[in-house]
Amino acid sequence: MKRYDYKTYTSDDFAKLLNDTGEIGFVEGINPPIISVSGLPGLKSKEIVLFENGAVGQTMSLLPDSVEIVNISSTQTVLGERVCRTGSYLEIPAGDYLLGLTVDPLGNEIRKELSLKKVEEYRNIEAKPPGIDRRVKLNQYFETGVAVVDMMVPIGKGQRELIIGDRKSGKTEFILQTMLNQAKKGAVCIYAGIGKSLIESKKIADYMVKNDILNRSVIVSSYAADSPALIYLTPYTAMAIAEHFLDKGTDVFLVLDDLTTHAKYYRELSLAAGRFPGRSSYPADVFYTHSRLLERAGYFKTKNGINSITCFPVAESVEGDFSGYIQTNLMSITDGHIYFDKELFLQGRKPAVNYFLSVTRVGRQTQTKLKWSISRELGSFLTLLERTQSFVHFGAEINEGIKSTLTMGDRLTQGLFNQTSEEILPTNLQIVLFTLIWSQAFKDSDSKQLVVQRNKIIQSYKTDASYRTTVDKMVESCDELNKLLGLVSSKQTDLL
């Protein structure tokens, strides 16, 4: 279909399109934002239609005697009004000019940061997912900069990893840390705020400005006050923008925050259209709605090389229960999930990732032998730590073995896993910190001294080029943990 710029619609366009298509429809019923239209026998699914008074709609479903149209404009329609086809799908403008901007689901700038707008192309927001011929096996590591995730729940470029947890459990902070790390590595970061408040959206933009990554980021935002139709379009618009940068040869990190809200607004649209409610009143095709979106992320061959769209869809749980309908639907679509535990958050763990309930299905295949051996060793120890803590809760006597395990667990938490929201740790630095803790380099330090020494090492790595080179060479020269332990022990004085 041809592209039609519905934002420049005039009454002359209506008459011309009516003449070109030879089809006319009439508004038979209105249940905002759903409009029932008779006529238009050649209308296709997802096609844009124009109303005589200037309103714009998108086809939602085709029925035997009528069609259901979603009104995506602010103009209201009336009964008996004429409707015509446009022969086009909903497309949004795309280009490098989007970097640093906040746009709405129709591609309009919300904040007028730039006056010069160079549109490179128009992207169909309902594009089909790439076929198997364009997909490549995940073999590149995706670094979040958050130690507990990189070590325990490794992620590959092109992976779709569900972020799940209660409200106020640290999900957004983790996402922002990952965006900061990826933007500094040259990726384009796209954040889709689905039905958020103005304050929440502003916090995201302020974080990007503060950390100087806004010029590598795009924010696609819809607000709670917007119509359900606009909110529904938000993640599809973000994915279309991600595909634009992917085709230009850039790795993309895409956040969809959040799809439980998206599902609720899609349920509202479906119930307004009179569809039969299913489980929890969600429509039967809600799985398809999300799967056809998330299948567009992955690791692909493009004209400019092999690049990825790594997608973090977010889902909200209630009271720690992630067995809900939408949450389990998303788990079955994605390649794993990272669970943020509210209880751990209240205990002061930040990020509050419950690594025992988190899963990565394809991320481990991107790890080096060294990272894999560390992950295995760490996983075995943390399992032992969990059992030991449960044992101690029963009031068991603490012997030296138990005390040693608990002490090591505390040092790993304080020295490695706890991170502030603006702190990112490169993988090599994570590995060296773990090795120092594991080799008992901090055995004579209490918790406060450990944190001071840890921060000193991090600062040295970030500011001292020779120190950074030493650490990187040390890690890259080893392919197993035991070899690295010996090397770190021999250079412990230099590292500390």
N, C-alpha and C positions, 0 to 999 in steps of 0.2 A: 504493500500500500504506500501511497505517497505521504509525505509529511505535510501536516496542516498546522499552521501556527494559530491555535485557537485564541491566544492572548490578544491578537490584533483583529478579532472578529468584528464585522460590521453587518448591517442589514443587507448590504449589497452582496456580501459573501453568501448569506442565507439564500437569496434568490438564485444566485449562480449555482450553488451546490444543489439546490432543489431541482434546477433545470438539468444539471449534469447527471444526477443519479436517477431521476425520473421516479423517485419514491418519496412518499410523504407519510408522516405519522402524526397522531394526535394524542395529547395527554388525556388518559382515561381515569387515572387515579393518582393521588399523592399521599405518601406516608413518609415524610421527610426522614432521611435524604433519598428514599427510594421513590421513583416515579414510574408508573405503569403506562406504557405507550402502545397503542394499536397501530397496525400498518408496518411499513419498513420490512418487506419480506426478504430482502437481500442482506439484512444487517448481520454482521459477524460478531462473535464474542470478543469483548474488550475494545470494540471499535468506539471512536469518539462520535458523539452526535451533538448537533447544535439546535437550540430552541430559538424560536422566533424573537423572543425578547432579549436574547444575548446570553442566556445561561448555557453552560457546557456540561455535558454528561458523558459517562462511560458505561457501555453495555455490561450489565452484571449477569443476566441469564436470559436465555431464549425460550419462551414458552409457546405452546401450540397456537394460541390466539393473540399473544401480546409479547412484549419484551419488557424487562425490568432494567431501568436506567438509574445509575447512581449520580446524583448531582454533585459535581466537584467544584462548583463555583459558588460565589456568595449570592448570586442573583436567584431569586425565587421564581418558580413557574406557576402557571394557573391552569385550571381544567380547560380542555378544548384547544389549548395552544398547539400550533404546528411545530413539527420536529422534522429535521432532515439529517441524512447521513453525511459524513465527511470523507469516508473512504480511507481513514487514517487511524493509527493507534496513538496512544498517549506517549509522547516523546519529550525528553527534557534536554536543554542545551548543556553541552559539556566542553571543557577546555581547561588549560592550565590556569585560567583566570579564577577558577573555583578555589584554588589553594588560598587559605586564609579567610574564606567567606563562610557565612552561615546562610543556608538557603532553605526554602520551604519544599514540601514534596513535589511542587510543580516546577522547581528550578528557579524560582524568583529569589533575589537577594533580600534577606530580612534586614540585615544591617548594611548600609551603603558604604562599605569600606573602600570600594574601587569604583571609579566613574568609567574607566575604560573596560569594555567587555568584548573579548575576542572569542567568539564561539567557534570551536574547531569542528564540532559535529553535533548531531542530535541522536540521542540514544533511546531506543524503545525500552521502557521500564519493565515490560513483560517479555524480555528476550528469552529464548529457549536455552536451557543449560547446555554447555558444550558436550559433544559426544565423546565416546571412549577413544576415538582416534586423536583427540587433542590432549588427552590427559596423560600425565607422567607420574610414575611411582614417586611417592614422597621420599626424598633422600637428603633434604636440607633441613638443618636444625633451626627452629624458630626460638629466638632468645627473648624471654620476657624481661629479664633483669631482676626477677624475683626468685631468690634462691630456693625456697621451698617448692615452687612450681618447676623450675628448671631441673632440679635434682630428683624430685619425687614423681612429678607428672609431666615428663618431657613432651614437647609439642613440636611438630614438623611444619615447615612452610606449606601452606595449602590445606592445613587441617581445619576442621570445624569443631571447635571445642566449646561445649556448653558451660556457661558460668551460672551457677545456681546457688541460691541462699536466701535467707530472710532479708527483709529490709534492714538497713543500717548494720550490715554485717561485714562491710569492707569490700564489696564487689566493685564499686565505682573506683575506689582508690587503687585497687589492683589493675583495673583497666587503664587508668591514667598512667600508672607506672609503666605498663607495657607500651602504651602509645609513646611515652617519652623515650623509651629505649629504642623502639623501632624507627621513630622519626629521626633520631640521631644516627641511625644506621642507613638512612636514605630511603626508607619506605614511605609511602603516602598513607596517612592515617585518616580514616573516615569514621566519624561517630554519628550514628543515627539515634537521635533522642525521640522516642515514640510516645507521644501524649504526655510529655513532661511539663513541669511548671516552668515559668520564666526564670525563676531563681536557680533551678537545677541546671538549665541550659547555660545560664550566665556563668555558673561555677566552672563548667567544662571549658568555656571560652577563656575565662580568666586564668585557669591553670595553664592552658596552652600559651597564652601571652606571657605569663610569669616565667615559664620555662623555655621560651623562645622556640616553640615548635609550631606556631600557628601557620607559618608559611609552608609547612609540610602537611597541613591538615585541612579537612573539609568537615563542616558540621551540617548535617541535614536534620532539621528540627521541626517537629509538629508539637503543638501545645494542647493541653487538656481542654482549652476553650475552643479548639478547632472542631470542624465537623468530623464525624466518624469516618467519612469517605477519605478526607485528607490524611487522617492519622493512619488509616489502612494502607495508603500508598507509600508511607515513609520508608520502610525497609527496602521496597522495590526500587525507589529512586536512589537510595544509597548504594544498592548493588549495581545499578546501571552506571553510576559515577565510578565505582570501583572497577568495572569492566573497561571503562574508557582508559583509565590509567594503566590497567593490566595490558591492554593492547598497545600501549605506548612503550612497553618494556620495563615497567616499574612494579616492584613487589608492593602489594597493598595489604594493609591491616584494617579490617572492617569490624566495627562493633555495632550490634543491633540491641539497643537497650530500651525496653525489653520486650520479648515476644509473648509473654503472658498478657501484658497490656494490649499488645496487638491482637491477640486472640479474642480478648474481651470486646474490643471494638468491632472485630469481624463478626462476632456473635450478635452484637447489636444490629449490624447491617442485615444479617441473615434473618433475625427475628422480625425486623421491620419489613423484610420482603416476604414474610409469611412462610418461611421454610420450617419444616418440622424439626423441633429441637431434639437433639440426641443427648448423650451423656453430659451432665452438668449444663444442659441447654446449648452446648456448642453444636454447630452444624456438622454434618457427616464429612464434609470435605475440608475440615480444618487441618488434617494431616497433609493433604495435598497442597493446601495453601502455603504451608511452611516448607514442605519438602521441595517444591519446585523453586522456592527462593534459595534455600541453602545448597541445593545441588549446583548452583551457579558459582559457588566458591570451590577452590581446588588448586592444583598445580598443573599448569597448562603450557602447551607449545603455542607461541605467538609468532607473528612476523618479526618481532624484535627479540627473539630468544625464548627461554623457558622462564616463566614468571608465575607468581602465585597470588591468590586472594586468600589470606588466612582470616577466617571468620570466627568471632566470638559472639554468638547469640547469648543473651542473658535471659534467665528465667527466675521468677521470684517464688520462693516457697513460703509456706505459712507455718509458723511454730516448728520449723525444722522438718516438716513433712514434704519430701520431694517425690511422693508417689502419686501426685495429682495427675489429672488427665493430660493437660498441656505439657507439664514437665516430663512425663514419661513418653509422650509423643516426640518431644524434642530429643530426648535421650536416644530414641530409636533412629532418629535421622542423623544425628551428629556422630563424631568419631571419639566420643568420650565426654567427660564432664569434670569440672573442678567445683567441689562443694565447700562453700563458706559456712562454717559452723558458728551459730550465734553464741553458743556456750563458750567456745574458745575465744571469741571476740570479747565477751564480758570478763574473761579471765585475763585479758590484756595481751593476747596473741594477735599480732598484726604483721602480715595478713593472717586471718583466722582460717587457713585452709586445713580441712580435715583430709589428710592424705590417704587415710584408710578407706574413706568413702569416695575418693576421687579416682577417675579412670582415664587412661589414654590408650587408645586402641592401635594407633599407628605411629605415635611419637617416638617410641623406643627404637624403631628401625633407623632413625636418623642420628642416633647417638654414636660417638666414637667408643672404642673398646674401654678406654679409661673412664669415660662418663658412665658407661653401662656397669662397669665393675664397682664404681663408687655408689651408684644408685642401688645396686643389689646389696652391697654391704650396709648401706644406710637403712634400706628397707628392712633387713633382718634385725638390725639393732633397734629400730623404732618399734617393731613388733614385740621384741623382748621388753622394751621400756614400757609399752602399754600393759603387758601382762604383769610386770613388776609393780606398776602403779596400782593396778587392780588388786594385787596381792597385799600391798601395803595398806590399802583402804580397809581391809578386814582386821587391821590391828596386829599384823604379823610382826615379829621381832626383826629389826633391820640389822643384817650382818654386813660384813665388809663388801661382799659381792653385790648385794642389793644397793648399798650406799654408793658404790662405784658406778653402777648403772644409772641411778638417779642423778648423780652429779654430772655424768657425761651428757645425759638428756637435757639438763638445765643449761650446760655450756653450749650445746648445739642450738638450743632455742635462743639464748641470749646473744651468742656470737655469730650465728649464721641465719637463722630463720626469721628473726624479728627485724623488720625494716620499716622505716618511715615512708610516708606516701610519696615523697619526692626523691627517694634514694633508690638508685638502680645499681646492681652489681653485675659486671661482666662475668661471663662463664668461667674464665680462667681464674679470676679473683675468688669466685665462689669455691672453686676446687681447692685453691691454696688455703683459704680460710678453713675449709672442712679438714684438710690434711693437717694443718697446725693444731686444730682442736683434737683431732683423732689421735695425733702423736703425743698428746699430753703437754703441748708447749705452754699451755696456760694453767697447769695444775696447781701452781702456787698463787693464782689470782682469784679474788672473789668476783662476784657478778659485776660490780661497778668497775673494777679494774679491767675485767675482761672486755667490757663494752668500750672503755677508753682505748685499750690496745687495739681492738677491732677497728674502731674509727680511725686510729692512727694509720693502720695498714691500708684502709680504704683510701684515705687522703693521699698517702704516699703513692699508691697505684695511679690515682687520677692526676697528680701534679708532677710526679718525678718520672721522666721518660726512661731513665736507666733502670729504675726500680720496676717499672712496668715491663720493660724488655726482659729483665731477669725472670720475672714471674711467668711471662708468656712462653719464653724458651724452655723453662723448667717443665711446664705443663705439656707443651707440644713434643718434648723429647721422651715422654713416658707413655706407654700403652697399657699399663696396669697399675693398680693402686699401690701394691707393695714396693714397686720400683720408685714411685713418686714419694712414698713415705720415707724411704732411705735418702732420697735427694733433698727433701725438705728438712729432714733432721740434720743433714750435713751443712745446710745453709740457714739454719734456724736463727742464728745471731744476726745475719744480714737482713732477714725478713722481718724480724721484730725490731 
